[in-house]
Amino acid sequence: MKGDPVEIPKEGREVSTTSAATDSTSSAGSTGNKKPVVIALAVVGAIALIVGILWFVGAAPSFLNVGSHVKHGGHLFRGGVAAVIGLGLLVFAWIQNKKA
């Protein structure tokens, strides 16, 4: 019958009983833990996308070029990598949000 506890035998241990209502609430509680991860992914992805666009136009802040031996050039490559990473993180955050 619906709503009756289901017995799940465990090897060599006691028989535990769980109901369908308990299972649905426990799985719903675990999806709430993904929300901070989704927000962090979205924020980092947006920042990476903005930095990528800044590198494309050549207006990247000077602290991003510290320690770089290439002072001129490489902006398109760096901008492309930052934009791809940013888009990848935004897509991953969107997919994780859809699962939640």
C-alpha positions as CSV (number, residue, x, y, z in Angstrom):
1,M,0.0,0.0,0.0
2,K,1.1,3.6,-0.5
3,G,2.5,5.3,2.6
4,D,3.3,2.1,4.4
5,P,7.0,1.7,5.4
6,V,9.1,-0.3,3.2
7,E,11.5,-2.7,4.8
8,I,15.0,-2.6,3.4
9,P,17.2,-5.6,4.6
10,K,20.8,-4.9,5.1
11,E,23.4,-7.6,5.1
12,G,24.0,-8.9,8.6
13,R,22.4,-5.8,10.2
14,E,19.0,-4.7,11.5
15,V,16.1,-4.2,9.1
16,S,15.4,-0.4,8.8
17,T,12.2,1.0,7.7
18,T,11.8,4.1,5.6
19,S,8.8,5.7,4.0
20,A,8.4,7.3,0.6
21,A,7.8,10.7,2.3
22,T,11.1,10.5,4.2
23,D,13.0,9.8,1.0
24,S,11.6,12.7,-0.9
25,T,12.3,15.2,1.8
26,S,15.9,14.0,2.3
27,S,16.7,14.3,-1.4
28,A,15.1,17.8,-1.6
29,G,17.3,18.9,1.3
30,S,20.5,17.9,-0.5
31,T,19.7,20.0,-3.6
32,G,19.6,23.1,-1.4
33,N,23.3,22.8,-0.8
34,K,24.1,23.4,-4.5
35,K,22.8,27.0,-4.4
36,P,26.0,28.6,-3.0
37,V,28.0,26.6,-5.6
38,V,25.8,27.8,-8.4
39,I,26.1,31.4,-7.3
40,A,29.9,31.2,-6.9
41,L,30.2,29.6,-10.4
42,A,28.0,32.3,-11.9
43,V,30.0,35.2,-10.3
44,V,33.4,33.8,-11.2
45,G,32.1,33.1,-14.8
46,A,30.8,36.6,-15.1
47,I,34.1,38.1,-13.9
48,A,36.1,35.9,-16.2
49,L,33.9,37.0,-19.1
50,I,34.3,40.7,-18.3
51,V,38.1,40.3,-18.0
52,G,38.1,38.5,-21.3
53,I,36.3,41.4,-23.0
54,L,38.7,43.9,-21.4
55,W,41.6,41.9,-22.8
56,F,40.1,41.9,-26.2
57,V,39.8,45.7,-26.3
58,G,43.3,46.1,-24.7
59,A,41.9,47.7,-21.5
60,A,42.9,45.0,-19.1
61,P,44.1,46.4,-15.7
62,S,47.8,46.5,-15.3
63,F,47.8,44.1,-12.3
64,L,46.7,41.3,-14.6
65,N,49.9,41.7,-16.6
66,V,52.3,41.7,-13.6
67,G,55.0,39.1,-14.1
68,S,54.3,38.7,-17.8
69,H,57.3,38.8,-20.1
70,V,55.1,39.7,-23.1
71,K,54.1,43.4,-22.6
72,H,52.6,43.8,-26.1
73,G,50.5,41.2,-27.8
74,G,48.9,38.1,-26.4
75,H,45.8,40.1,-25.6
76,L,43.7,38.2,-28.0
77,F,44.9,34.8,-26.7
78,R,44.4,35.8,-23.1
79,G,41.0,37.4,-23.8
80,G,39.9,34.3,-25.7
81,V,40.9,31.9,-22.9
82,A,39.3,34.1,-20.2
83,A,36.1,34.4,-22.3
84,V,35.9,30.6,-22.9
85,I,36.5,29.9,-19.2
86,G,33.9,32.4,-18.3
87,L,31.3,31.0,-20.7
88,G,32.1,27.5,-19.6
89,L,31.6,28.4,-15.9
90,L,28.3,30.2,-16.7
91,V,27.0,27.2,-18.7
92,F,28.0,24.8,-15.9
93,A,26.3,27.1,-13.3
94,W,23.1,27.1,-15.5
95,I,23.2,23.3,-15.8
96,Q,23.7,22.9,-12.0
97,N,20.8,25.3,-11.4
98,K,18.5,23.3,-13.7
99,K,19.3,20.1,-11.8
100,A,18.5,21.7,-8.4
